[in-house]
Amino acid sequence: MNISHTFPLAFLRSAALVLAVASVSPAVLAQATTAAPAEAPASGQTADIFVKNITADLISTVRGDKAIQSGDLRKAIAVIDTKILPYVNFQRMTASAVGRNWRQATPEQQKRLQEEFRTLLTYTYAGAVAQIKDQVVEFKPVRSRPEDTEVIVRSLVRGKGDPVQIDYRVEKAGDSWKVYDVNVLGAWLVETYRSSFAQEVSASGVDGLIAKLAERNKALAAKKPS
C-alpha cells in the first residue's frame, strides 16, 4: 500500500492550513499583523475564544517571520511545536483514528503510533503555515451550554476560490480546551484516517501501520521545500 495515496496530501494540507488560519474573526485577522502575539490560551475561556487566541498568536508569528514565509521547514516546525501542538489532544486523536485496533495494541505500540501520527501531522502543518496570507474567516456562533465539556466550533474560510467549511471538535481539559478533530469540507480528519489505518492493520498488523507511518515521515523529512 502506497502511504502517499492512502493519506491524500491535498486533504492533509487543507486540514493543516485550516488549523492554522481558521476560527479567527475578521477583526482578529486584521489586527494580527500589527498587534503583539496573543497570550497563550487562558483558563476559564470559552471554546471559540480558545481557538481564536491560538490562531491570532500563530498568524502574528508567521506573518512576522520571513524565513517561514519563504519555506524554512525547521522554523515552521518549531512554530508548530510551540503554537499548535500543546493544544491538540494527540492521544485521543490517534486512538480515534486507529479505532478498535487501538485497544489491541500494546502500550509500546500505542506510544509509537501516537509519536508517528504526531510527526506526520507536524510535517503537514509545517508545510502549510507559509500559506497564511489574507484569508478571512467567518466565525459562527457556538451552540453550547456552559457545562458542556465537548464543543464543535464552526467557521467558514474565505479566500481565493470557493469558501471552505471548517469545524473543530474541542474538549475541556481541566480549565482549558484541546482540539481533537478537524472537519474540512464535511470530512472529519480522524474518520478519513480511520479507514486507511484499518486497511493497513488488516494487511500487516499494528507494527505494519507503524512502519508505514515512519516511512512516510522519513520521506517528508527528506523532502526539500518547493
N, C-alpha and C positions, 0 to 999 in steps of 0.2 A: 504494500500500500504506500503510495506516494504522499507523504505528510503535507507537502505543499499544496496538494489537491484536496486532501482531507480537511484542511483548515483554510478556507478561502481567504486570501490575503486582502481582497477588496473589502470583505466584511470586517476583518480584523482591524484594518486601518481606519475604516469608518467608525468602528466602536471605540478605537483609541482616540481618534480626533474628537469624537462625541464626549468622551470622558474629560477630555482636555478643555473643550470650549463650551459645552452645553450647560444649561441651567443657570446662566448668568443673565440678568435682566439687561436691556439696552442701556440703562443708566449706569449700571456697574461696568458694563463693557466699555462704555465711552470714557469712564473715569480711570480705567485700568492703565492707560498709557501715561497718565500724569500722576496718579496717586502713588503713595508708598505701598509696598507689598502688604497685603492684608495679613492680619494676625491669624495664627493657627485657629482652627475651629474651636470655639469655646464651649464649655459645658452648659447645659440648660437651654440651648438654642433649638429652634425648630429644624425639621429635616431639610426644608428648602433653603433656609439660611446657611445651614451646614454646607450644602453643595455650592451655593453662591460664593461663600468665603474661600473654599478650596479653589474654585475657578478663577476668582479675581486675583488670588495670590499667584497662581500658575501663569495667567496671562501677563501679569505685570513682570514676572521674572523672564518669561520667554521673549516678550517684546523688547526687553531691555538688554538682551544678550545676543550680540551679532553672531557669535560663534554657533549658537543653537540655530539661529535663522539660516545660517549657511550650511547646516547639516552636520555639525560636530556631534557624533553619536555618543561619545563619552560624556560630554557635558549634558546632553539631553537625558541620558540615563541617570546622571547624578540628580538632575531636577526631578525626574520621575520618582526616584528613591525618596526624596525629601518632601515633595509636594503632593504626591498622589498615593503611593503605596501605604503609608501609615494609616490611611483612611479607607482601605479596602480589606474586607474580611476574606483573605485568600483560602483559609481553611474551609470555610463554608462554601466558597465558590468552587474550589477544587472538588470537595466531596459531592456537591450537587452535580458537577459536570461528569464525574466518574460514575455517579448513580449507585445502583445496588452493588456494583463491583468494589466500591469503596469499603464496604463492610467486610469483604473477603480479603482485602489487602492487609498485610502485616503492618505494624506501626512503622517499621523502617520503609516499607513501600509507600505508605501514606505520606511520610516525610519527603521522600524523593519525588512523588507525584506533585506535591504542593510546591516544592522548590522548582521543578522544571516548568510547571504551569505558570508560576510567578515570573520566571525568567522569560518565558515565551511572551507573556503579556507585557513585560517590561520593554522588551525589544520592539514590540508592536507600538506601544505608547511612545517610545523614544523616537521612532521613525515618523510619528505623526505630529509631534508638538511643533515642528518647524512650519507646519501648515497653518498655524494660528495666525490669522490675518485680520479680516474685518467682518467676520461673521456676526450676525445679530440674532439673538435668541429670545423668543417669546416664552416666558416662564409662566406656566399655567398654575392656577390656584390649587393648592394641595387639599385634598379631601381627606381629612383625618381628624381624630379626636386627640386631645392632649395625652390620654393614657395609652394610645397606640404605640407599640414597640416596633412595628414594621410598617413602612410607608412607601408608596410609589410616588416619585417626583417626576412630573411630566413637563416636556418642553418641545419647542419646535425651532429648529435651527434654520435661519435664512441666510443665504449667501448666493454664490453663483449656482445656477441650476435650480432644480425643484427644492422646496423645503424638505428638511429631514426630520422625521419624528424621532424624538429621543425620550426614553423613560429610564428611570433608575429605581432599583429596589434598594432601600436602605433599612438598616436595622438599628435599634437602640442598643448601644454597648455601654452600660453604666450610665454616665451622664452625657455621653456624646453619641455620635452616629457613625456607621460604617456602610459603605456600598458593598453589595454582594451580587449584583447582576445589572446588566445594561441591555436595554432594548433598542435596537436600531431598525427603523422601518418595519416594526412589527415582529422582528425576530430577536428573541432573548439570547444573549451570548451563551449562557450556561446550557440552554437547550440545544443550541447549534453544536456545541462541543460534545454533548452527551451522546448523540448518535454516532459521531466519529470515534469517540473513545470506546464505546461499547463494541463497535466493529473490530477495533484493534485488539481489545482484550479477548474477544471471542476467537480471533485468529492466532494470537501469540501470547495471551496471558497479560497479567499486570506488568510483569517485567518487560514484555514486548512494548507496551504502551510507554513505559518509562524510557526505554531505549529510543523509541521514535521521537518522543519529545526532546530528548537530549540531542538526537541527531539534528532535529530542526533548529534547536537553539545554537548548536555549533555552526550550522550553515549561516544563521542570522548574524552570529558574532563575526564571522569571516567576511561577510558581505560589506563592501565599501559603499558609503553613501552615494546616491546617484546625483 
